[in-house]
Amino acid sequence: MQWGGPEHEKLFAEVRKDGRVHPAELRRPRLRDDCLRYYDAYRMLGAARVWNQIGPEAIRVSEVESYLNLCGIEDPHTKLKYLRLIQRMDRVELKVIHARTANK
């Protein structure tokens, strides 16, 4: 997950040197604590992503289910929520990856 970019980080670093905080950093979006578990699951599964000749593949449903079983999550509604959120985050990351490789 990314907020801003390298050009913004340079600006923020310059402002921090003076002991100040840039107003944009004060409004920087933060994940709610109750959302962190979904993001952590996504990062764990994304790190084991399968790549082929044309690029990354989507995180497989079987991988999500295996991860949730290892974590002891058994409630079907909770599993579906994890799956839905992980797939949404995965679609966004795949779009970003494909856009970067298309620009090369």
N, C-alpha and C positions, 0 to 999 in steps of 0.2 A: 504494500500500500504506500502511496506516495502523495505528498502534499508539497506543492511548490516545485522547485527544481534547482539545479545547480546554480543558476544565475540568482535565484532568490536567496539561497543559502549564503552566497558571498555577501549580499546586502545585509542579511541578518547578522552575519559574523562581524561586519564593520560596525553596525549599530551596537552590538554587544561589547565591543572593545571599549566603548565609551561608558559602559555600565548601564546602558539603557536597554529597553525591550521594544522592538518594533510593534506597533499596534496590530499588524496582521498576525504576529505570533500569538498575541493574546486571544485572537479569535480563531486560532488554528483548531480544526475539528478534532475531537477526541472520541475514541470508541467508548461507549458506555461499558461498565464492568460486566454487565450481563451479556454483552455481545462478544467479549474477549474469547470465550470458550469456542465460539464458532470460528472466529478468525484464527485461533491457535490450531484448531483441527484442520482448517484450510491450508495453513502454512506447512503443517506436518505432511499432509497429503500432497501438496504442491511440490515439496522437495523431492518426492519420489516419482515425479511425473515421468511418463514414458515419452521418449522422443523417437520419431522415425525420420525417414529421408526428407520429408517435406516440412517437418517442424514438430511442435509439441502436440500431444494428444490430450483430449479432455480427461479429467480425473474420472476414472471408472466408478460406476455405482458399487461394484463389488469391493473396490478399495475403501470406499466410504463405509460400507457395511462392516467390513473386517475391522476397520479402525474403531468404529462405534462398539462393536462386540468386545474388542480388547479393552476398551474403556469401561465396560460394564453397563453401557446404555442399552436398555432393553425395551423401553416404552416405544411403541410404533409411531406415535405422534411426534415424539422427540426426535426419533430417527429421521422421519420425513422432514422435519424442520431443518435439521442439520444438512440433509441432502439438498433441500431447496436452496439454502443459503450458500452452501459450498459450490453448487452448480452455478449460481448467479455470480459469485466472485470469480469462479473459473472462467466463465464466458467473458467477463471484463478483461481478465489477464490475457486470455488468448487473443482478444481483439488488439490489445496493446502490443503483444509480441508480433502478431502478423503485420501490424502497421509499421513497426520498427524494421522488420525484415523486408517489407515492400519498399521502403525508402532507401535501402542500401544499393 
